[in-house]
């Protein structure tokens, strides 16, 4: 922590775990700095599916991740009704396992671990200090009531709760069976969280995901390309 003009500033060490595509990574970088990074000490980690064929050079130069996995998806389970969703859960488990090893080998501890989609553009700040103390069986998600109430694009917690959160893929075939082979990532996530006894705690948040603004409390607003452009470069 530091002191600036007699104001106590708490600097948190935060790990942001990305998985999947890195499309438009440069577009979202300044937004991330403004609303998430701010004065915190943030490290980035990425698990990427090599079959996507994306060049990671620009992302690595800009975000300077501590760890990058760029490997093929090795999945031998039942045919998933949502292949992209399966890859997301696969990448999250793979990344957390490598992230945990990185922390152990480098004796690094993080105050907050955040699972985040690279293509989410924040429209409001996250008050991280209101989440302390973090509970081993609680994750924090935006207060957006769509998508089963447990939207899958942000999860915040400590090392233990996020490890549990990222372990969903271990039970993926069983979750498909229980859900009736649902293609909804959020339904699978909701079933898993209930079974693992992980409690979602909701925080206020507004964000832009693709062409839609997701507002705190549940409302969504579809935008035109011009409106999206004005937000991206504000």
C-alpha positions in Angstrom: 0.0 0.0 0.0 1.1 3.6 -0.5 0.2 7.1 0.7 -0.6 10.0 -1.7 -1.6 13.5 -0.4 -2.7 12.0 2.9 -5.0 9.5 1.2 -4.5 5.9 1.9 -4.2 3.9 -1.3 -4.5 0.1 -1.1 -2.6 -1.5 -3.9 -3.7 -5.1 -4.6 -1.8 -7.8 -6.4 -4.3 -9.2 -8.9 -3.9 -12.1 -11.4 -6.2 -11.9 -14.5 -6.7 -15.3 -16.2 -7.6 -15.1 -19.9 -8.6 -18.1 -22.0 -9.6 -18.6 -25.7 -9.5 -16.0 -28.5 -7.5 -12.8 -28.4 -9.4 -10.9 -31.1 -9.1 -7.1 -30.8 -6.9 -7.4 -27.7 -5.4 -4.0 -28.4 -8.9 -2.4 -28.6 -9.7 -3.5 -25.0 -6.3 -2.8 -23.5 -6.8 0.9 -22.6 -10.3 0.2 -21.2 -8.8 -2.5 -19.0 -6.2 -0.1 -17.7 -8.8 2.5 -16.9 -11.4 0.4 -15.2 -9.6 -2.7 -13.8 -5.8 -2.2 -13.5 -5.8 1.4 -12.3 -3.2 1.6 -9.5 -3.2 -2.1 -8.7 -0.4 -4.5 -9.4 -1.8 -6.8 -12.1 -0.3 -9.8 -13.9 -1.8 -11.5 -16.9 -2.0 -15.2 -17.8 -3.4 -16.8 -21.0 -4.4 -20.3 -22.1 -5.0 -20.2 -25.9 -6.2 -23.0 -28.2 -3.5 -23.5 -30.9 -6.0 -24.6 -33.5 -7.4 -21.1 -33.6 -4.3 -20.1 -35.6 -4.0 -16.7 -34.0 -0.6 -14.9 -33.7 0.0 -14.2 -30.1 3.0 -11.9 -30.6 1.1 -8.6 -30.4 -0.8 -9.7 -27.3 2.4 -10.8 -25.6 4.2 -7.6 -26.4 1.3 -5.5 -25.0 0.0 -7.4 -22.0 3.4 -9.0 -21.1 1.8 -12.1 -19.6 3.6 -14.1 -16.9 2.5 -17.3 -18.5 1.2 -18.3 -21.9 -0.2 -21.7 -22.9 -0.7 -22.2 -26.7 -1.6 -25.9 -27.1 -4.3 -28.0 -28.9 -7.5 -28.9 -27.1 -7.2 -32.6 -26.0 -10.9 -33.6 -25.4 -12.0 -37.2 -25.5 -15.5 -36.9 -23.9 -19.0 -37.1 -25.3 -19.7 -34.7 -28.3 -20.4 -31.3 -26.7 -23.4 -29.4 -28.0 -21.4 -26.2 -27.6 -17.9 -26.8 -28.7 -16.7 -23.2 -27.9 -18.1 -23.5 -24.5 -16.3 -26.8 -23.9 -13.1 -25.2 -25.0 -13.6 -22.3 -22.6 -14.0 -24.6 -19.6 -11.1 -26.8 -20.8 -8.8 -23.8 -21.1 -9.8 -22.4 -17.7 -8.9 -25.7 -15.9 -5.6 -26.0 -17.9 -4.7 -22.4 -17.2 -5.4 -22.6 -13.5 -3.3 -25.7 -13.0 -0.3 -24.0 -14.7 -1.0 -20.8 -12.8 -1.0 -22.6 -9.5 2.4 -24.2 -10.4 3.8 -20.8 -11.4 2.8 -19.3 -8.0 4.3 -22.2 -6.1 7.6 -22.2 -8.1 8.0 -18.4 -7.9 6.7 -18.0 -4.3 4.1 -15.5 -5.6 0.8 -14.7 -3.8 -2.1 -12.8 -5.2 -4.7 -10.9 -3.2 -7.3 -11.5 -5.9 -7.6 -13.9 -8.8 -9.9 -12.9 -11.7 -11.3 -15.1 -14.5 -12.0 -12.6 -17.3 -13.0 -12.6 -20.9 -10.7 -10.5 -23.1 -13.5 -9.1 -25.1 -15.4 -7.6 -22.2 -15.3 -3.8 -22.1 -15.9 -2.3 -18.7 -18.3 0.6 -18.3 -17.9 0.9 -14.5 -15.1 0.2 -12.0 -14.9 -2.9 -9.8 -14.6 -2.1 -6.2 -12.2 -4.8 -5.2 -11.7 -3.7 -1.6 -15.4 -4.3 -0.9 -14.8 -8.0 -1.5 -12.5 -8.5 1.4 -12.1 -10.8 3.2 -12.4 -13.3 0.3 -14.1 -16.6 1.2 -12.8 -20.0 0.0 -16.3 -21.0 -1.1 -17.5 -17.7 -2.6 -16.9 -16.2 -6.0 -18.0 -12.7 -7.0 -19.8 -12.2 -10.3 -21.6 -9.1 -11.8 -25.2 -8.5 -10.7 -26.6 -9.3 -14.1 -29.7 -11.6 -13.9 -29.7 -13.0 -17.4 -27.8 -16.2 -18.2 -29.0 -18.2 -15.3 -27.8 -15.4 -12.9 -24.2 -16.8 -13.0 -22.9 -15.2 -16.3 -19.6 -16.9 -17.3 -17.5 -13.9 -18.4 -16.2 -12.7 -15.0 -15.5 -14.5 -11.7 -13.4 -13.0 -8.9 -12.2 -14.8 -5.8 -9.1 -16.0 -3.9 -6.8 -18.8 -4.9 -9.0 -21.5 -3.4 -12.4 -20.4 -4.6 -11.1 -19.7 -8.2 -9.4 -23.1 -8.2 -12.8 -24.7 -7.5 -14.5 -22.5 -10.1 -12.0 -23.5 -12.8 -12.3 -27.2 -12.0 -15.7 -27.4 -13.7 -14.2 -29.2 -16.7 -13.3 -32.2 -14.5 -17.0 -32.9 -14.3 -18.0 -31.8 -17.8 -19.5 -35.1 -19.0 -21.5 -35.5 -15.8 -22.8 -31.9 -16.1 -23.8 -32.5 -19.7 -25.8 -35.5 -18.6 -27.5 -33.7 -15.7 -28.4 -30.7 -17.9 -29.9 -32.9 -20.6 -26.9 -32.2 -22.9 -27.6 -28.4 -22.7 -25.7 -26.0 -24.9 -25.9 -23.3 -22.3 -22.6 -22.6 -20.6 -24.3 -20.7 -17.9 -26.7 -23.6 -17.0 -23.7 -26.0 -16.7 -22.0 -23.4 -14.6 -25.0 -23.0 -12.3 -25.4 -26.7 -11.8 -21.7 -27.1 -11.1 -21.6 -24.2 -8.6 -24.6 -25.6 -6.7 -23.0 -29.1 -6.6 -19.6 -27.8 -5.5 -21.3 -25.6 -2.9 -19.7 -22.4 -4.3 -21.8 -19.4 -3.5 -22.0 -16.5 -6.1 -21.9 -13.1 -4.5 -23.0 -10.2 -6.7 -21.3 -6.9 -7.3 -22.6 -3.9 -9.3 -21.2 -3.8 -12.8 -22.0 -2.4 -16.3 -20.1 -3.7 -19.3 -20.2 -4.1 -23.1 -20.1 -7.6 -24.5 -20.0 -7.6 -28.3 -23.0 -5.5 -29.4 -24.9 -5.5 -26.0 -24.6 -3.4 -22.9 -25.2 -5.5 -19.8 -26.4 -3.3 -17.0 -26.3 -3.8 -13.2 -29.6 -5.3 -12.2 -30.2 -7.2 -15.4 -31.2 -4.9 -18.3 -29.5 -5.3 -21.6 -29.3 -2.7 -24.4 -28.4 -3.6 -28.0 -26.2 -1.0 -29.7 -25.5 0.1 -33.3 -22.0 -0.1 -34.7 -21.7 3.7 -34.4 -22.7 3.6 -30.7 -20.1 0.8 -30.1 -17.4 2.8 -31.8 -18.2 5.8 -29.6 -17.8 3.7 -26.5 -14.6 2.0 -27.7 -12.8 5.3 -28.3 -14.2 7.4 -25.5 
